[in-house]
Amino acid sequence: MSGGALDFLALTGFLGSGKTTLLRDFLRLPEAADTAVIVNEVGEIGLDGVVLRESGDDVPMATLSNGCVCCQIGSDLAFTIDRLIMAPRPIGAGPLRRIILETSGLSMPGPVLRTLAPLAEHRMRVAVIATFDLTRGTAVETFQEAVAQWAAAHRIVATKTDLVSREERASAPSLIATVNPVAEVVATTNRADAVLAAFALLTSAPPLREVGGDLQSSHPRVALCLARPTGEVAYGDLASWLDNLAGLLGERLLRIKGLVRVTESEVPLLVECVGTMFSPPRPLKADGAPAPFLVIIARDTDEAELHSVSPAGLFQFSPWRKPDDALARESGRAIKAEWVV
């Protein structure tokens, strides 16, 4: 049974990007002793579950093999998580601290997170961990599932670092920033460090870095936009604007993350969503927080749609730049997005 803070990590990533290998390596470590695993597989033969059981015999594990987790299992996922949380822990073992769901390579994170609503009483900290295969770079972003997985991620782990050049490894953070500039990036050649960082427990005040205004996506149908509040915003106006934006864009909305200062709070609020699933805005009391901003990642939209969202005038938007043809064709190269600490 869980005691205290509990993390739920949805491990996602496109087909063949190294999810199972990453998770297997983690389960071999003593740090995985406080972890339970749920494996979702498509098809009748659950091969990934077999591979993982070889690595972590003492890890509580449940396998879901009734199709893609995002559109098939519904409440079955919530039931499985609840069962893992309430199950007695082995004698001598500490409390459960972490549940990892390994999704199939074609799962969309938004619908997965929506299935967690019945588990609100457990007060889990939830995050999406995505793998980014450096040998393919952004080549798989032609698949909407890959783009949704990266955009939804709170933490992106560069995989197969040993199979690319030193220059490609060095440019990994900048390349990843073209698909999600607000994700925490794990890009190290030290495999042990990468594995531990990938599944590190979440903090109550996650790092948040401001991004430069010259954002540009490497995908011709996906745009990154930096929105800055024009001043202090009333909480009700912010809630209405976010609700109206989600209603307007629907499934085209992939990710929002940033800080907004509201008149009702002395500290800025952390605003975050995956798809149209919003976390409750909460005060962020971290020292050295950047100036208020929101990064919006959306598909098949343009700046005019943002200006049409009411209440109007709450935000000013950076230029909504589309990639040129050469950049859109590149599979492993992208322009640099500057981080400002």
N, C-alpha and C positions, 0 to 999 in steps of 0.2 A: 504494500500500500504506500502511496505517496505521502510525504510529509514535508510541508514547506513549499517553496517555489518549484514549479514543474514547467519544463520547456517542452513544447511540441515543435519539432523541426520537420517540415515537409521537404524531403530531398528530391529534387527534380533535375531535369536535364535531358537533352535530346538523346535519341537512340545511339548507343555506342559511345557516349561521352565520358564514361568511366564512373558512373554512380555506384554500381555494385562493388567495384574494386575499391573505391574510396571508403565505402561503408565497411567492407570486409577488413580493410587495414585498421579501421578504428576499433572494430569489435575485438581485435587481437590485443588491444591495449588494456592495462588495468583501469584506465579512466572510463572504460565502457561498462564498468561493473554496476553503475547506477542507471543503466539504459535499458529500455524495451524497444523492440523493433517490429514494425508492421511492413510487410512486403506486399505490394500489389503487382500482379502479373496478368497479362492477357494470354489466354490459352489454358489448356487442360494440364499442362506439365509445368509445375512451378520450379524452374531450374535455378533462378536467383535465390530462392529460399533455401534450396539444398546447398548452394555454394556458401551462403552466409552461415548456415548451421555448422559448417566445417570450421568456421573461424570463432564462433562464440557459443559454445555448448551451454554456458550458464546464462545466456541472455534470453529473457522471455521474448518469444517471437510468435506472431500471428501472421498467417498468409491469407491474403484475399485474392482469389483467382477467378472472380466473376466479371472480368472485363476492366476497362479503363476506369480508374478510380473516380475521375471527374464527372462521369456521366452515368455510372451504373450502380454504385454501391449505396448511395444515399445514406440512410441512417445506419447501415451496417458498419460504416466506419466509426460513427459516434459510439455505437454499442461496443465495438472492439476496443476502442480507446478507454471507455469507461470500465470495461472488464479488466484491462491491464492496470489501470489506476487502483482499482479496488482489490486486486488479487494480493494475498499475503506475500510479503517478501521472504526470501530464504533466510533461515536462521543465521544470524551473524552479518547479514547484508544490511547496508544502510538503506535509507528511503530512496524511492524512485525519483530521479531528478530530470530524466530526459526520455521522451518518446520520439523515435525517428520513424517517419513514414517514407519508405522508398516507393515513389510512384513509378508508373510505367513511363517510357520515353515519350509517350504521346498524350500525357495528362496535362490539363490546363489547371494552373494553381488556383485561380479564382473560385471555381466551383468546389474545389477541395476544401478551401477555407470556409466556405459557406456551410458545409456539413458540420462544422464544429459548433454551431450556435447552441445546440442542446447541451453542450458541455460547459456552459458559462459558469456554473457553480464551482467548477474545479479551478477557475482563475488561472488558466495556463498562459504562459508567455508563448506567443506563436511567431514563427519566422519561416521563410522560404529560403532554402539553400539550393543554389543552382550550380551545375557543373558547366564549364566552358572549355571545350576541346580545342586546344591551341593548334592542333594539326589541321583542323578544318576552319578555325576562326569563325567568321560570320557567314561562311558559305551556306550553313543550314538555316539562315534566317529567311529563306524563301518559304519555309514551313511556319505557319502562324503559331504552331505549338511552341517552337523554339523561341520565337520572339516573346510570346506571353510568359514563358518560363523565366527568361532573363529579366524582363521588365518587372516581374513580380518579386524578384529575389531581394532579400535583405542582405544576403551574403553570396558572392559569386566566387567559385573556386576554379582557378585555372588548372586543367588536368593535362597530362601527357607532356609535361614540361621538359622531359628528357628526350623528346622526339623532335624538338624544334631548335632553331639556332639561338645563340645568345641574344642576338638583336631582337628576335621575335619574343623571347621571354621578357626582355626589358620593356618592350612596347605593350605587353599584355594589359596593364592597368589602363593605358590610354585607349586601347582597342575596346576593352570591356566598357569603358565610359561612354562609348558611342551607342551602346544598347541600354545602359542603365548607369547614369552618372551619380546616383545616390546610394548605390550598393556598396557594402564593405567588400573589398577585393582581397582574396587570398591568392597570391601569385609568387610562390617561392619554390626554389629547386630542392629544398630540403623536404623530403617526403614526410618525415615524421612531424615536422613543424606544420606542414600543410594539413595533415590529417587532424591534428589536435585543434588547429585554428578553425577548420571546417565545422567541427561539431562542438566548439566551445560553448559553454552555457551563456545564455543571453544576459545582458545587464539591464538594470531598470532604466538606465540613461544611456542608450546606445550612442556611439559616436555619430555626429552629424556634421558634415563638412559642406561649406558653401561651394557652389560651382560657378565658374565663369559664365558670362552671359552669351558667349559665342558657341552655343551648343549646336551639334549637328549629328543627326542619326546617319548610320551607314545603310539604312534600309529605305528604299524609295517610298514605302507606304507608312512608315512609322516616323513620327516627329517628336522631338524633344523641345519643350518650351520652358523658359524660366519666367515665372510670374512673381512680381514684387508688389506687396501691398502699397497702395498710395498713401496710407496712413494707418492709424489704429482703426480696427474693425470691430463693430459690435458682434458679439458671439452669435446672436440670432441671424445677422446678415451673413456671417461666414457659413453657418450651417445651411442657410437657404441656398447660397451660391454653390456649395459643394453638392447639395442634393439636386439642384437644377442641372449642374454640369454632368452628374452621373446619369440623370434622366435623359439628357440630350444625347450623350455619347453612347450610353449603354455598354455593350460588349466591346466597343472600340476603345473605351478607357482601359488602359493597362496598369497605370501606376501613378500615384501622387505621393510625394513626400516633401516635407519642409516645415518651416516654422512660421507662425503668424501671431502677431501681438494683438490681443483683443482688449477692449476697454475694461472688461470685467476681471482681468488678471494682471498681476504685477510682473509676471514672467511670461515669455512666449509659449504658445501651445504647439506641441508636436502634432502635425496633421499627416495622416498616412492612410493609404488605401491600396489594396490589390484588386484590380478590376473595380467593381462597384461595391466591394466589401470594405467598409471603413472601420478602422479602429477608433474608439472614442478619443477625441482630442484631449490631450492631457498636458499639464504644465511641464516644461523641461527646465530643470533648475541647474543644468550643467554650467560650469564656469566657461567663459570664453565662447558662448554660443554665437554663431554667425548672425548677421543681420537677417531680418525676416525674408523668407523666400519660399516659393513652391516650385518643384520640378514636376512637370506634367508630361507623361509619356502616353501617347495615344496613336491610334491607327486610323488611317483614312479620314483625316480631318484637317482643318486649316485654322489659321489665326482668327478668321472672321467668326467662326463658330464660338470661340472663347469670348469674343467681344459681345456676342449676343446673349450671354448668360446673365441673368439678373440675380441680385441687384447689380446693375452696371456700375463700372467705375471703381470697384474695390481693388483691382489689380492693374498694373501695367505689364505688358508682355514683351519679352525679347523677340527679335525677328524670328519668325518660324521658318527656318532654313531647310530646304530640301537638298538631298545630296545630288551632286552632278552625276552625269552618266558614268564617268570614269570611276567615281567613288562607289556607285551602286554596283558596278561590276566586280569590284575588288572583293575577294573572299577572305583575305587575311590582313588587310591594311586599312587604316582609317586615320582621319586627322586627329590631332592631339586636343583633348579637352583639359583645360588647366584647372587644377584644384586650388582653391584659396582657403587656407586653414583659418 
